[in-house]
């Protein structure tokens, strides 16, 4: 299971850090205080708390522990 969200275009972008919190994968932006995107791995529900700069697009990915090297085997 690999979660990834990416953006394209010339709009400013920030790369988020990711961590697991129970059934949620939580993406946080180190440059935008308060920004958080949560994805529920069981239901697919996504929740977003906008940060200080709502015009900035955010991108990030999450790979579960133990599968870090598996992604290259899938391609």
Secondary structure, DSSP 8 states (H G I E B T S, - for coil): -EEEE---SSS-EEEEEEEEETTEEEEEESSSTT-EEEEETTT--EEEE--S-TTSEEEEEEE-TT-TTTHHHH-
